[in-house]
Amino acid sequence: MTVIVRDFRPEDAEAVTRVRRACLPFEVMTPESVLFEVENANPAKKYRLLVAEKDGELIGTAHVGIAYDAAEPGQAFVTPHVHPGHLGHGAGGLLLRVAEEHLGAEGATQVYAWVLKEPRNLAFAQKRGYRPTRSAHFQRLDLTNGPLPEPPALPPGVELRTAADFEADPRPMFEADAEATSDEPSDIPTDFDDYDDWLNHTWNFPLLDRRLSTVVMADGEVAAYTAAMTDGGTRYLSGMTGTLRAHRGKGYAKLAKTDSLRRARAAGYTDAFTSNDGENGPMLAINKWFGYEICASEVRHVRTLD
């Protein structure tokens, strides 16, 4: 049984989606989103989507690139995934080796990878020189059978809109996203200041459902938002929920998520997913209040390239 690693081809999109769903059933992705990420990657990202084949069958993938928007140069990322039915044939190690060679040639000095918090995965990372840094939790909410809170009465001066209301001018959404994201716990602080890049890779991302993404407005300004990612079928993902600093502590994040989740259920979505950094206590508490349950955890790892 021969395993090879090569670059992604457009005709691989369906197979890559199947493998990623088998490895991470609590994420939302489609063949269209896979193609979008490859075709629209910023050149500075030096992005490669690697795939592993065993006897002609695609069994593994790895997203590889430079964190080009990082405040400190030399930061990079890679996370190999191998289909659970094809472990033990060397695909993960080969994907990682090819990825590290590529990143080293592009000037990377630190490589970050997310690793599922399972003994086999953690041992794989440790054996290859990666050390743990921080944790995160995947969570699931049953939209079909789980109760959702009733929407609260809106305070004076507060109204709900959707991201679709900003299609003519998305800049207020960019500014809100930049402020909220900059306060998220992270190993790689970023310089979030490129509006055109945000338009290309966030606003135009095919999974972003602008009509289910709720925006809380206070006195005519964006105060909070939740970005909804959907697969167009049954799966909904909270891509990011943020509140601007001047409006924190007012319950606006709960308000945004309540509205978005209720409308997602009305639209026929049955499973809601989200992920939070282990140190993001406020969002973990909010999601627990909604009824989300942790379905898996992962640990961020880093390795210094020689």
C-alpha positions as CSV (number, residue, x, y, z in Angstrom):
1,M,0.0,0.0,0.0
2,T,1.7,3.2,-1.2
3,V,1.0,6.6,0.3
4,I,1.9,9.7,-1.6
5,V,1.3,13.4,-0.9
6,R,0.5,15.9,-3.6
7,D,-1.1,19.3,-4.1
8,F,-4.9,19.6,-4.2
9,R,-6.7,19.6,-7.6
10,P,-10.1,21.1,-8.1
11,E,-11.6,17.6,-8.7
12,D,-10.5,16.7,-5.2
13,A,-13.0,19.1,-3.5
14,E,-15.7,16.4,-2.8
15,A,-13.1,13.9,-1.4
16,V,-11.4,16.5,0.7
17,T,-14.8,17.5,2.2
18,R,-15.6,13.9,3.0
19,V,-12.3,13.3,4.8
20,R,-12.5,16.6,6.8
21,R,-16.1,15.8,7.8
22,A,-15.0,12.3,8.9
23,C,-12.2,13.8,11.0
24,L,-14.1,16.9,12.3
25,P,-17.8,16.1,12.3
26,F,-18.4,19.3,14.3
27,E,-17.2,21.7,11.6
28,V,-19.1,23.1,8.7
29,M,-17.6,22.9,5.2
30,T,-18.6,22.2,1.6
31,P,-16.7,21.5,-1.6
32,E,-17.4,25.1,-2.6
33,S,-15.7,26.4,0.5
34,V,-12.7,24.2,-0.1
35,L,-12.3,25.5,-3.6
36,F,-12.8,29.1,-2.5
37,E,-10.0,28.9,0.1
38,V,-7.6,27.5,-2.5
39,E,-8.6,29.8,-5.3
40,N,-8.7,33.0,-3.2
41,A,-5.8,32.6,-0.9
42,N,-3.7,35.8,-0.4
43,P,-0.4,35.3,-2.2
44,A,1.4,36.3,1.0
45,K,-0.1,33.3,2.7
46,K,2.0,30.9,0.5
47,Y,-1.0,28.6,0.9
48,R,-1.0,24.9,-0.1
49,L,-3.8,22.4,0.4
50,L,-1.9,19.1,0.5
51,V,-3.7,15.7,0.0
52,A,-2.5,12.2,0.8
53,E,-3.4,9.3,-1.4
54,K,-3.2,5.6,-0.7
55,D,-3.4,3.4,-3.8
56,G,-5.2,6.2,-5.6
57,E,-7.7,6.9,-2.8
58,L,-7.7,10.3,-1.1
59,I,-7.3,9.6,2.7
60,G,-5.8,12.8,4.2
61,T,-5.5,16.5,3.9
62,A,-3.5,19.4,5.4
63,H,-4.0,23.1,5.2
64,V,-0.6,24.8,5.1
65,G,0.4,28.4,5.1
66,I,2.1,31.5,6.5
67,A,0.2,33.7,9.0
68,Y,0.8,36.7,6.8
69,D,-1.3,39.0,8.9
70,A,0.6,38.1,12.1
71,A,2.2,41.0,14.1
72,E,5.4,38.9,14.3
73,P,6.9,37.5,11.1
74,G,7.7,33.8,10.7
75,Q,4.5,32.4,12.1
76,A,2.9,29.5,10.2
77,F,0.3,26.9,10.5
78,V,-0.4,23.3,9.4
79,T,-2.9,20.7,10.6
80,P,-2.9,17.3,9.0
81,H,-6.1,15.2,9.0
82,V,-6.3,11.5,8.1
83,H,-9.5,9.6,7.6
84,P,-10.2,7.5,10.8
85,G,-10.4,4.4,8.6
86,H,-6.9,4.9,7.2
87,L,-4.7,5.6,10.2
88,G,-1.4,3.8,10.7
89,H,-0.2,4.0,7.1
90,G,2.1,7.0,7.5
91,A,-0.1,9.5,5.8
92,G,-0.2,12.0,8.7
93,G,3.6,12.0,9.1
94,L,4.2,12.4,5.4
95,L,1.7,15.3,5.1
96,L,3.4,17.0,8.1
97,R,6.9,16.5,6.6
98,V,6.0,18.0,3.2
99,A,4.2,20.9,4.9
100,E,7.2,21.7,7.2
101,E,9.6,21.6,4.2
102,H,7.4,24.1,2.3
103,L,7.0,26.4,5.3
104,G,10.7,26.4,6.1
105,A,11.5,27.3,2.5
106,E,9.1,30.3,2.9
107,G,10.8,31.6,6.0
108,A,8.6,30.2,8.7
109,T,10.2,29.8,12.1
110,Q,7.2,28.8,14.3
111,V,4.6,26.3,13.1
112,Y,1.3,26.0,14.9
113,A,-1.1,23.0,14.7
114,W,-4.4,22.1,16.3
115,V,-4.5,18.6,17.6
116,L,-7.6,16.7,18.8
117,K,-7.4,16.0,22.5
118,E,-7.1,12.2,22.1
119,P,-4.1,10.1,23.2
120,R,-3.2,9.0,19.7
121,N,-3.2,12.5,18.3
122,L,-1.4,14.0,21.2
123,A,1.3,11.4,21.0
124,F,1.7,12.0,17.3
125,A,2.4,15.7,17.9
126,Q,4.7,15.1,20.8
127,K,6.8,12.6,18.8
128,R,7.3,15.2,16.1
129,G,8.6,17.9,18.4
130,Y,5.4,19.9,19.0
131,R,4.5,21.2,22.4
132,P,1.1,22.2,23.7
133,T,0.1,25.8,24.2
134,R,-3.6,26.3,24.6
135,S,-6.9,24.4,24.3
136,A,-10.3,25.0,22.6
137,H,-13.6,23.2,22.8
138,F,-16.1,22.2,20.1
139,Q,-19.7,22.5,21.2
140,R,-23.0,21.3,19.7
141,L,-26.6,22.4,20.2
142,D,-29.6,20.3,19.1
143,L,-31.7,22.9,17.2
144,T,-34.5,20.4,16.6
145,N,-35.2,19.3,20.1
146,G,-33.3,21.7,22.4
147,P,-35.2,24.7,23.8
148,L,-34.1,28.2,22.8
149,P,-34.6,31.2,25.0
150,E,-37.3,33.7,24.1
151,P,-35.9,36.9,22.6
152,P,-35.8,39.6,25.2
153,A,-37.4,43.0,24.8
154,L,-35.0,45.4,23.1
155,P,-33.8,48.3,25.2
156,P,-34.4,51.8,23.9
157,G,-32.1,52.7,21.0
158,V,-31.3,49.1,20.3
159,E,-32.5,47.3,17.1
160,L,-31.6,44.0,15.3
161,R,-30.4,43.8,11.8
162,T,-28.6,41.2,9.7
163,A,-25.3,41.3,7.9
164,A,-27.2,41.4,4.7
165,D,-28.3,44.9,5.5
166,F,-24.7,46.0,5.1
167,E,-24.1,44.5,1.6
168,A,-24.0,48.0,0.1
169,D,-21.3,49.1,2.6
170,P,-19.7,46.3,4.7
171,R,-17.1,48.6,6.3
172,P,-19.0,48.9,9.6
173,M,-19.0,45.1,9.9
174,F,-15.2,45.1,9.1
175,E,-14.5,47.6,11.8
176,A,-16.6,45.7,14.4
177,D,-14.9,42.4,13.4
178,A,-11.5,43.9,13.7
179,E,-12.1,45.2,17.2
180,A,-13.7,42.1,18.5
181,T,-11.3,39.7,16.9
182,S,-8.3,41.6,18.2
183,D,-9.5,40.8,21.8
184,E,-9.8,37.1,21.2
185,P,-7.3,34.9,23.0
186,S,-4.7,33.7,20.4
187,D,-1.2,32.4,20.1
188,I,-0.6,34.6,17.0
189,P,-1.6,38.3,17.5
190,T,-2.7,39.7,14.1
191,D,-2.7,43.1,12.5
192,F,-6.4,43.3,11.5
193,D,-6.3,46.4,9.2
194,D,-6.7,45.2,5.6
195,Y,-10.2,45.9,4.5
196,D,-9.8,44.5,1.0
197,D,-8.3,41.3,2.3
198,W,-11.2,41.0,4.8
199,L,-13.7,41.5,1.9
200,N,-12.1,38.8,-0.1
201,H,-11.7,36.1,2.6
202,T,-14.3,36.8,5.2
203,W,-17.2,38.8,3.7
204,N,-17.2,36.8,0.5
205,F,-16.6,33.4,2.1
206,P,-19.3,31.1,0.6
207,L,-20.3,29.6,4.0
208,L,-21.1,33.0,5.5
209,D,-24.9,33.3,5.7
210,R,-25.5,37.0,5.9
211,R,-29.2,36.7,6.4
212,L,-28.7,34.5,9.5
213,S,-25.9,36.7,10.8
214,T,-27.5,39.0,13.4
215,V,-26.2,42.5,14.1
216,V,-27.1,44.4,17.2
217,M,-27.3,48.1,16.6
218,A,-27.2,50.7,19.5
219,D,-28.0,54.3,18.6
220,G,-27.3,53.5,15.0
221,E,-23.9,52.0,15.5
222,V,-22.8,48.3,15.4
223,A,-22.6,47.1,19.0
224,A,-22.4,43.3,18.6
225,Y,-22.8,40.6,16.0
226,T,-22.8,36.9,15.4
227,A,-21.5,35.5,12.1
228,A,-23.4,32.5,10.9
229,M,-21.8,29.9,8.7
230,T,-24.1,27.3,7.1
231,D,-23.8,24.4,4.6
232,G,-27.1,25.2,2.9
233,G,-28.5,22.0,4.4
234,T,-28.8,21.2,8.1
235,R,-25.6,22.4,9.7
236,Y,-25.1,25.9,11.3
237,L,-21.9,27.2,12.8
238,S,-21.3,30.3,14.9
239,G,-18.2,31.5,13.1
240,M,-17.6,34.5,15.4
241,T,-19.6,36.3,18.1
242,G,-18.2,39.7,19.2
243,T,-19.2,42.7,21.2
244,L,-17.5,46.1,20.8
245,R,-15.6,47.2,24.0
246,A,-18.0,50.1,24.7
247,H,-21.0,47.8,24.8
248,R,-19.7,44.8,26.8
249,G,-21.7,43.6,29.8
250,K,-25.1,44.6,28.3
251,G,-26.1,41.2,27.1
252,Y,-25.8,42.0,23.4
253,A,-23.9,38.8,22.6
254,K,-26.8,36.7,24.0
255,L,-29.2,38.9,22.1
256,A,-27.4,38.4,18.8
257,K,-27.1,34.6,19.2
258,T,-30.7,34.2,20.4
259,D,-32.0,35.9,17.3
260,S,-29.7,34.1,14.9
261,L,-30.3,30.6,16.4
262,R,-34.0,31.0,16.4
263,R,-34.0,32.1,12.8
264,A,-31.7,29.3,11.8
265,R,-34.1,26.8,13.4
266,A,-37.0,28.3,11.5
267,A,-34.9,28.0,8.3
268,G,-34.6,24.2,8.8
269,Y,-31.1,23.9,10.4
270,T,-31.0,21.1,12.9
271,D,-27.4,21.1,14.3
272,A,-25.6,24.2,15.6
273,F,-21.9,24.1,16.3
274,T,-19.4,26.5,17.7
275,S,-15.8,26.5,19.1
276,N,-14.3,28.6,21.8
277,D,-10.8,29.0,23.2
278,G,-10.4,27.4,26.6
279,E,-9.6,30.8,28.1
280,N,-12.6,32.5,26.6
281,G,-14.7,32.2,29.8
282,P,-17.5,34.7,28.8
283,M,-18.3,32.9,25.5
284,L,-18.1,29.5,27.1
285,A,-20.6,30.6,29.7
286,I,-22.9,32.1,27.1
287,N,-22.9,28.9,25.0
288,K,-23.5,26.8,28.1
289,W,-26.5,29.0,28.9
290,F,-27.9,28.3,25.5
291,G,-27.5,24.6,26.0
292,Y,-24.4,23.8,23.9
293,E,-22.5,20.8,25.1
294,I,-18.8,20.1,24.5
295,C,-18.5,17.4,21.9
296,A,-14.7,17.4,21.5
297,S,-11.6,19.4,22.5
298,E,-8.4,20.2,20.8
299,V,-5.0,21.5,21.9
300,R,-2.9,24.1,20.0
301,H,0.7,23.0,19.5
302,V,3.8,24.7,18.3
303,R,7.2,23.6,17.0
304,T,10.2,25.7,16.2
305,L,11.7,24.8,12.9
306,D,15.4,24.1,12.8
